[in-house]
């Protein structure tokens, strides 16, 4: 990928930016010149990631709980005071807890909705007025193929991610004439800590080996592998670069052919 610095002068916020997909996205946007605010629950992890990015661009870190309205409002206000209005928002923070439906209690259900769906609503609400006033904005929601199809034992997670895709489509129509695009990027099983935790969970519950547990996840991908975080980041970057203005309201699968 060229280093044209096409995003110079833009301020990008990435939630869940300290590791995995979020870290890869932050790196790609910073390389293209965007000033970056990393948000997440653990400030030391964010700062560690920020050190790697400062070779490319300005980087600021803010601790946030995306499920709490007051926390989100404070974090975004601080980010904008530091680096200016937000031009690009990547709602990447998420959490995946599994349980059979009959063992999915109201607390687990609510937690999945709060983190994965309400978090997207709160973050977007914090930046959209500024984007509309500026006449330019990019909102990119990192969902999952679980927003496009069902998987067993993650009904609450699937419901939340399906909700994000519905929100993406509705908001894209509201902003279509305002030069603000809203899209969802939907990775399949990706080589991240969340998926490694899933592998460990399968091992614990079934007694399978790590290789067998990993095969249980990669079997969904026709390419027979985990998606790489950088592949997800490449899709996000494309949606931010000049030339993608006609792409809005879409759910873009990065899943090796799992979704067609």
N, C-alpha and C positions, 0 to 999 in steps of 0.2 A: 504494500500500500504506500502511496506517495505521501510525502510529508509537506503538503502544500499549505498547511496551516489555514485550511479553509474555514475553520471555526474561530479564528482570531476575533476577539471582541465579544464573543458569546460567553455567557455564564451558564454552566450546566450543573445541575444538582442530581446526584445519584444516591438514592437510599439503599441501604444494605451494601454500601460501597467498599467495605473493608476486606472483602475476600470473594473468591469464586467469580461468578458472572459479573457482579457489581464492580469488582476490582478490574476485570478485563475491560469492561465498558469504560470505566474511568480512564484507563490507560489509553484506549483508542481515541477518546475525545480530547484528552490532554495533548496527545501527539499532534492532533490537528489544530491545536492552538486555543482550545476552549479553556477558560478559567473554570476550575472544578471545585465544587463543595461536596465532600464525602459526608454522608450521614449514616449513622448506625447506632447501635446500643452501646458499643464499647469504644470509648475514645482512644485508648492506647492502640487498639488494633487499627483504627482509622489513621492515627498519626504515623504508624509504621508504614501503612500503604502510601500515605501522602509523601513521605520522604522519597519514594521511588518515582513519584510523578513530578516533583518540583524541578527536575531536569528539563521538563517540557513546558510547564506552565505554572500559573499561580494556583495554589491549592489551599483550601480552608476545610476544617473539620468541625462538625457539630454532632454532639450526642443527641439522639432523639428516640422516642418511643412512638412509632408511626400510628399506633392504635389510640393514642391520647391526644385529643384536640389541642389542649394547652401546650403540650410538648412540641407538637408540630408547628403551631403558630410561633412559638418562641424561637425554634431552630431556624425556620425560614426567615423570620425577621432579622435574626443575627447574620444569616448567610447573605442576605441582600444588603445589609449595612456594610458588610465586609467587601463583597465582590460585585455589588450592583444588582439590578433586576435579573430575575431568572429567565433565560431564553429557552433552555432545554431542561425538561424534567424527565428523569428516568425513574419510574416507580418500580424499584427492583426488590425492596425488602419483602421478605416472605417467610413463611414457616409452614412445614408440612408434618402434621401428626397423623398417625394412622390408628384405626380401630375398626372392628366390625361395626356395622350400623347399629346393631342392638346394644353395643357397648359404647356408642358415641353419646356421652352425656351432654347436657346443655352447656356445661363449662367448656368442653372441648369444641363443641359447635361454635360457641360465641368467640372463642379465641381465634379459630380459623377465619371467621368472618371479620373480626376486628383487625387482625394483622394483614390479611391478604386482600380484603375488599375495602373496608373502611379506611385503611391506611392510604390506599390509592385515592379515595375521595378527598381525604383531608389534605394530602400533599398537593393534589391538583387544584383544590380550592384556594390554596395559599398562593399559587403562582398565576392562575389563569387571568385574573383582572389585569395584571401587569403585561402579560402577553397580548391581550386584546388591545390594551392602550398603545402598545408598541407596534402593533400590526405585524407581529411575527412571533411564532412559538412552535415548539415541538414537544409533545407529551408522548412518551413511550412507556407503555405498561408491560413489564415482564410478567407474563402469565405462565403458561405451561400448556402442553398438549392436554393436561387435565382440565383446561378451560374449553377444550374442543371435543372431548370424548370422556367416557367414564372409565375409571379404574376401580377395582374392588378395594375395600378397606380404607378408602380415603374419601368417603362421601362428603364430609364437611369441606375438605380441601377442594374437591371438584366443584362443589356448589359455589364456593367463594371465587374460584378462578373463572367459572362460567359467568359469574356476576361481573367480574372485571371486563370480560369481553363485551357484555351487554352495555356496561358503562362506556366503554371505548367507542362503540358504535353510535350510541346516542349523542355523546359529546362531540364526536367528529361531525355530525350533522349540524349541531349548533354553531360550530366554529368554521364551517366549510368556506364561508365567504370572508373570513377574517385573517387569512394567511396563517392560521394555527392548525396544524395537523395533529391528529390523535390516533395512535396505532398500538396494537398489541403484538409483542414478539413472544412466540410460544415454543420454548425449548422442549424437546423430549428429555429423557434421562441424561443429565449432563455430569461431567466429571467434577463434582463439587463436594464440599463437606456434607451437604444435606444428603446426597446420594450415597456417599460413603457410610453415613449413619444408617441409611436404609439397608445397605448391604450387611452391616453389623447386626441390625435388627433381625434380618432374615436368618442370619447364621444362628443367632441366639434362640430364635423361636422354632427353627426347623432342624438345627444340628447340621446343616449343610456346610460345605467348605466355602471359603471366600470366592473361589472361582465359580462354584455352583450358584452361590447367591448372586454374584454379578451377572451370571448368565440369565438368571430369572428376570433381570431388568433389561439387559441388552437384547433379549429376544423380541422386545417390542419394536426395535429399530431394524428395518430391513437391511441396513448396512452392518448390522451385528456388532455395534460398538456404542460407547457413550459419546455424546456430543461434547466437543471441546468448548470451554468458556469463550475462547476467542472467536469461535464461529458465531456465537450469539452476539458478541460485541460487534462483529462485522455487520450484522443485520441492523443493529441499532445505529451504528455510524452512518450507514447508507441512508437511513431515514432522516438524519440530521443534515446531510450534505446537500448542496445545490443540485437540483435535478430530480429530487424526490417529492416535489411539491404536490403532485397529483395523487400521491399515495396517502390516503387517510381512511380511517374506519376499518382498517384491515387487521386480520389475525394471521401473522406470518409465522408459519411453522418452521422451526429449525430442528429437524427430527429425523433426518436420514430417510425420508419417505414414509414415515409412520402414518402421517396424515395426508390424504389426497382428496 
